């Protein structure tokens, strides 16, 4: 299970996209919703915006998550199961499904099962839903759902596919040394971003993050101001240097430091064997291990039997 998280500004544009009113052949199907009408994109966006008005200064109030699954899971992932997964995903992010507006829509335009979750970052009490380190938190939530529902491990699938696919399209199309360098840098940035999504949310300091990244072949370079505060952070892999802000705004030096401070405040336990984590991460590329992991995770009973919690789907 992979969650692709974005924070946007326009509920109108997002609702038109997920409901696919201009392209009905793509098979958009509303699975569940809370606090919004689902009969049209116009009505849905109006309901989101009515609550958003309680926080007029919040520019990006639209939380959009595309949740995708391996094609092998298609038969298992009925609409009912996907609805429950979406709500468990919200709970994993500490978003109350009963006190927040949201809608989940399944699309049928791809071979693999996937759905789009639209969430209002202003809850029904007028409080802002935090997006700090939300991508890192999303990775942890997806891992938990994989385990709870007996799903194929997406981390292993992704790394196996990345090695099997080989060069990216941009690398293949490069015809000059400058284009090749740019393509290689772009791939390094993607791999650094993937590694940070698994590590940044677990660290309490730049030193801890550095130790977590080293087994993945990534070095962290930090510069500080005269007062000791972080001025900039650069990640290096295979000779390619990428600024934290180039990976994502949440990985700038200042935002990372703010996240570390929050983790220290919450008393996060950093006693995780980073070296072993790095070794497991590298071994996940082997197709044989992927097959074994899939075999081990065959559920003894269906998710519907184990997790029917009466969540009021569709209310």
LUMTI-731296 format. One line per 10 residues: number of its first residue (from 1); for each residue z, x negated, y of C-alpha. Coordinates in steps of 0.02 Angstrom, whole numbers, plus 32768, in hexadecimal, padded with zeros to 4 digits. Layout:
NUM	Z/X/Y | ...
***
This chain:
1	8000/8000/8000 | 7FCC/7FB9/80A8 | 8002/7FFF/8150 | 7F96/7FD3/81E6 | 7FFD/7FF8/8282 | 7FBD/8013/8332 | 800D/8052/83D1 | 7F96/80B1/8444 | 7F95/8117/84E4 | 7F2F/81B5/84C7
11	7F67/8241/8454 | 7EC5/829C/847A | 7E56/8210/8439 | 7EC6/81F0/83A3 | 7ECF/82A7/836E | 7E12/82B9/837D | 7DFE/821F/8310 | 7E76/8250/8285 | 7E3B/8304/827B | 7D83/82D0/827D
21	7D4E/8374/82CE | 7CA6/8327/82FF | 7C88/82E7/824F | 7CC7/836C/81D6 | 7C6A/831B/8145 | 7CE8/828D/8141 | 7D67/8303/80F4 | 7DFF/82F5/8167 | 7E8D/835B/811E | 7F37/8379/816F
31	7FBC/8357/80ED | 8058/8378/8153 | 8096/8380/8206 | 8134/839D/826A | 8140/83E1/831B | 8085/83EE/833B | 7FFB/846B/8319 | 7F73/8433/82A1 | 7EEB/84B4/82BE | 7E8F/8446/833C
41	7E96/8399/838A | 7EAB/83EA/8435 | 7F46/844A/8402 | 7F90/83B8/83A3 | 7F7B/8341/8437 | 7FC3/83C2/84B0 | 8060/83D2/8445 | 8075/8315/843C | 805C/8303/84F8 | 80DA/838D/8520
51	8165/8326/84D1 | 811F/8282/8511 | 8138/82C6/85C2 | 81F3/82A7/85AE | 81CD/81ED/85BB | 8143/81E4/863F | 8157/8128/8653 | 812D/8103/859D | 8077/80CF/85A2 | 8056/80BA/84E8
61	80AA/814D/8495 | 8033/8160/8402 | 8067/810D/835F | 7FD5/810D/82E6 | 7FE5/80CB/8234 | 7F57/80C5/81B7 | 7FA3/80C2/8108 | 7F2C/8086/8081 | 7F3C/8073/7FC5 | 7ED7/801C/7F3B
71	7E4C/8085/7EF2 | 7EA2/807A/7E48 | 7F2D/80EB/7E8B | 7EB9/817B/7EB9 | 7EEA/81F0/7E2B | 7FA3/81D3/7E46 | 7F9C/81F1/7F02 | 7F8E/82AD/7F10 | 7F9F/82FD/7FBB | 8053/832B/7F95
81	8081/8279/7F64 | 802B/8231/7FFE | 808A/82AC/806D | 812F/8271/8025 | 80FD/81BB/8038 | 80D3/81D7/80F0 | 817E/8223/8111 | 81D7/819B/80AE | 8176/811D/8115 | 81B9/816B/81B5
91	826A/8167/8173 | 8253/80B1/8142 | 8227/808B/81F8 | 82C5/80EA/822B | 8260/8176/8278 | 82AD/8220/8256 | 8224/8294/8214 | 828B/832B/8249 | 82A5/82F0/82FD | 81FA/82A6/8320
101	814B/82ED/8331 | 80D0/82AC/82B0 | 8037/82DB/824C | 7FE9/828C/81B2 | 7F30/82A3/818C | 7ED5/8268/80F0 | 7E21/822A/8100 | 7DA3/822C/8072 | 7D20/81B9/80C0 | 7D53/8120/805A
111	7D5C/80FF/7FA0 | 7E14/80D0/7FAB | 7E9C/814F/7FD7 | 7ED6/8146/808B | 7F28/81B0/8110 | 7F4B/81A8/81C9 | 7FF9/81C5/820F | 8009/81F2/82C8 | 80B8/81EB/8312 | 80FD/820F/83BF
121	8163/817B/83FE | 81CA/81F8/8462 | 823B/8259/83EE | 8273/830D/8407 | 830F/82D2/8463 | 82A5/8271/84DF | 82D5/81C7/8498 | 8255/813C/8481 | 8229/8106/83D0 | 822C/8047/83D1
131	818F/7FE8/839F | 81E4/7F3D/839D | 81AC/7EDB/8303 | 8166/7F7C/82BF | 80DC/7F23/825F | 815A/7EB5/8206 | 81C8/7F4A/81E1 | 8131/7FA9/81A1 | 810F/7F20/8120 | 81C1/7F2F/80DD
141	81B5/7FED/80D5 | 8110/7FE5/8077 | 815B/7F6E/7FF8 | 81EC/7FE6/7FDB | 8178/807A/7FC4 | 810F/8018/7F48 | 81AA/7FF9/7EE1 | 81EE/80AA/7EEF | 814A/80FC/7EBD | 8112/807B/7E3E
151	8078/804D/7EA2 | 800A/7FB3/7E91 | 804C/7F23/7EFB | 7FD8/7F18/7F92 | 8013/7E69/7FC2 | 7FD4/7E24/7F1D | 7F32/7E87/7F26 | 7F11/7E4D/7FD7 | 7F2B/7D96/7FB4 | 7EC5/7D9A/7F15
161	7E36/7DEE/7F72 | 7E41/7D76/8004 | 7E28/7CE1/7F90 | 7DA0/7D35/7F2A | 7D3D/7D6F/7FC2 | 7D36/7CBF/8009 | 7CED/7CA5/80B7 | 7CFA/7D33/8134 | 7C57/7D81/8177 | 7C70/7D23/8219
171	7C7F/7C7F/81BA | 7BE3/7CA5/8154 | 7B7E/7CCF/81EF | 7BAF/7C33/824F | 7B18/7BC3/826D | 7B5D/7B42/82E7 | 7BF8/7AD4/82E3 | 7C3F/7B37/8375 | 7C26/7BDD/831C | 7C71/7B96/827C
181	7D0A/7B58/82DA | 7D20/7C02/832C | 7D10/7C5C/8284 | 7D8C/7BE7/8230 | 7E07/7BFF/82BF | 7DF7/7CBC/82B1 | 7E1D/7CB6/81F8 | 7EB4/7C46/8217 | 7EF3/7CC2/8298 | 7EE4/7D50/8218
191	7F41/7CEE/8193 | 7FC9/7CBC/820E | 7FDB/7D72/8242 | 7FEB/7DA8/818D | 8071/7D25/816D | 80D1/7D56/820A | 80D1/7E0B/81D5 | 8135/7DD6/813C | 81AA/7D5C/8191 | 81CA/7D7F/824A
201	8233/7E19/822B | 82A4/7DB9/81B2 | 82D0/7D26/8223 | 835B/7D12/82A3 | 831A/7C78/82FC | 8280/7C0D/8313 | 82C8/7B90/8298 | 82D7/7C14/8211 | 8227/7C52/8234 | 81E5/7B9F/822A
211	8235/7B88/817F | 81ED/7C2E/8143 | 813C/7C00/8179 | 8135/7B4E/8135 | 811E/7B80/807E | 8085/7BE1/80B9 | 803A/7B45/8108 | 805E/7B7D/81BA | 80BC/7B15/823C | 8117/7B5A/82D3
221	811A/7AFC/8378 | 818E/7B37/8401 | 8199/7B03/84B7 | 822F/7B2C/8523 | 8252/7B39/85DD | 82D3/7ACE/8634 | 8355/7B57/861D | 8338/7B54/8560 | 82DD/7BFB/8555 | 823D/7C00/84EC
231	81A1/7BE3/8554 | 811A/7BEB/84CE | 80FD/7BE8/8414 | 8066/7BA7/83B4 | 8041/7BBB/82FA | 7FD6/7B37/82A4 | 7F78/7B45/81FF | 7EF6/7ACD/81BA | 7EDE/7A7F/8264 | 7EC9/7B24/82BF
241	7F46/7B4B/8349 | 7F68/7C00/8378 | 7FDD/7C3D/8401 | 8058/7CC2/83CD | 8012/7D3C/844D | 7F64/7D21/8403 | 7FA4/7D5E/835B | 7FF7/7DF7/83AA | 8062/7E1E/8440 | 80FC/7E32/83D2
251	80E9/7D7A/83A0 | 80F3/7D30/844E | 8186/7CB9/8468 | 81E5/7D36/84D3 | 81CE/7DC9/845E | 81FB/7D61/83C5 | 829A/7D26/841B | 82C7/7DDA/8446 | 82AE/7E0B/8391 | 831A/7D7B/8353
261	83A5/7DAF/83CB | 839C/7E61/8389 | 83A3/7E24/82D5 | 843C/7DB9/82FD | 848E/7E4D/8352 | 8471/7EB9/82B9 | 84B9/7E31/8249 | 841B/7E17/81E2 | 843E/7DA5/814E | 83C0/7D15/814F
271	83F8/7CD1/80A7 | 834F/7CEA/8057 | 8302/7C5F/7FEF | 826D/7C3D/8060 | 8227/7BB6/7FF0 | 821F/7C2C/7F5D | 81D4/7CB4/7FCA | 8149/7C3C/7FFB | 8127/7C0C/7F47 | 811D/7CC3/7F14
281	80A8/7CE5/7FA4 | 8030/7C5D/7F6A | 8039/7C8F/7EB3 | 800C/7D42/7EDF | 7F55/7D0D/7EF1 | 7F41/7CFF/7E34 | 7EE7/7D91/7DE9 | 7F47/7D7E/7D46 | 7FED/7D95/7D9E | 7FA9/7E2C/7DF7
291	7F7C/7E7B/7D50 | 8027/7E54/7D0A | 807D/7E9D/7DA4 | 8017/7F3C/7D94 | 804A/7F4A/7CDD | 8102/7F30/7D04 | 8101/7FB5/7D8B | 80C1/8046/7D22 | 813A/80D4/7D4D | 81A0/8122/7CC3
301	8199/81CA/7D1D | 812C/820F/7DA4 | 815A/81FC/7E5B | 815C/82B9/7E6B | 81E6/82C6/7DE8 | 8250/823C/7E33 | 823F/825A/7EEC | 8231/8315/7F09 | 82B1/831F/7F92 | 827E/83C1/7FE6
311	8238/8374/8084 | 81E7/8412/80C2 | 8134/83D3/80B7 | 80C1/8427/8132 | 814B/8474/8199
***
